[in-house]
Amino acid sequence: MHNHVIDFNADGSVEALYHDKVSLQHLGKVSMERASHVVFDELTQLWNVVPCMVKNYEALPDVYRGWPTYAEAVQFEVALFNKAREHEILSRDGLLSVEGISIANAVVLLLRE
C-alpha cells in the first residue's frame, strides 16, 4: 500500500486523491475534480494514464503508457499522484515537467520491485 497524501492548506481547505477508505466528508463539503483518465489504446492493446490537461495524445510521455492491465494502470495513477503531492507538484501541468516525469519514472521502478 502506498501513502495516501492529504494536504491541509492555510485557507482551511483539504486536498487529496479520492479513496473509499478515507472519507473527508466529516471535514466539510467535498468537491471532486478528475485529474487523469485511464484509457485503453486499441492500437497497442495496452492501458495508458492520461493527465486531463494533455490535449495531444502523441505528446504523452512514454512513462504514462503501456500498462498491460487496467488494475496496473490505476495502481500507477494513484501512486503517481500521491508521490507528486509528496513532492509538492500540485498542479497537473507539473506532471509533464522534467521533475514530474522523473517522479513518474521512480514510481514505475517502485511498482516493478
N, C-alpha and C positions, 0 to 999 in steps of 0.2 A: 504494500500500500504506500502510495506517495503522499507527501504532505498536502494537506488541504489548507491553502493560504487564504487568510481572511484579513483584509486591511480595514482598520478603523481610522477614518480621516478626521482632520482637525475640525471640519464643519459638522461632525457627528454622523456623517454617512458611513455606510459599510459597503465594501465591495469584495466579491468572491465569486468563484465558479459555483454554479448550482450543483447541489448534491442532495439526493433524497435523504441521506442520513444526517445532514447538517441543516436544520431549518433555521433560517434567520428571521422568521416571521415574528418571533417574540421580541425582536428589537424594533419592530415597526413595519410599515407598509413596504412590501417587496416589489421591485420592478425588475424586469428581465430584458436583456438585450443580447442577441446572438452575436458571438464573436467569430465563429467559424462554422463551416459545414463539412461533413464527411461525405465525399462524393465518389461514386463508382465510375471508373474510366472504362468504357466499353472497349476502347482500342487496346489498352494494356491488360484489361481484366483484373485491375488492382484498385485499391481504395486510396484516396488522397484526402488530406486535410487542407481545406482551403479557407484561409482567413477572409472574413467578409469584405475587407477593403480591396481584395485582389479582383481587378476588373479584367485583366488579360491573363487568362489561364496559362498561356505559354510562358509568362513571366514568373510563374510559381517556382520557387527554389526546389531542387531535387529532393532535399531532405523532407519535404512535406508530402512526397509522392511514394507510391509503390508498396502500400501495405497489403499483405495477402488476404487479411480478413477484416471485416468491419470492426470486430472487437479490438484488434490490434491498432487500428487507426484511431478509434476512440480512446484507447489507453494512451497512445502518443499525444492526442489532442489535449486530454486532461493534464497529463504530466507536463506538457509544454507550457500550457497557460499558467499552471501553478508555479513552475520554475521561473517563468518570465516575471510573474508577480513577485517572487522572492528576490529577483534581481532588479526590481523596480522598473521593469519595462512595462509600463502600464497602458500604453497606447497600442492599439492593434497594428498601427503602422510600424511600431518598433520591432514587431516580429519579422519584418523584412529587412531590417537594418543588419549590418555586419554582426553586431552583438547578438541580435535576435536569432540569426541563422546559426551563430556559434552555440547558443544555448540549445537550439533545436538539435544540432548535431550531438551535443553532450547528452541530451535526453534519449536520443536513439541509442547511444552506447550503453546507457544505464538500463534501458529496456531489453537490450540484447544480451545482458550479462546472465 
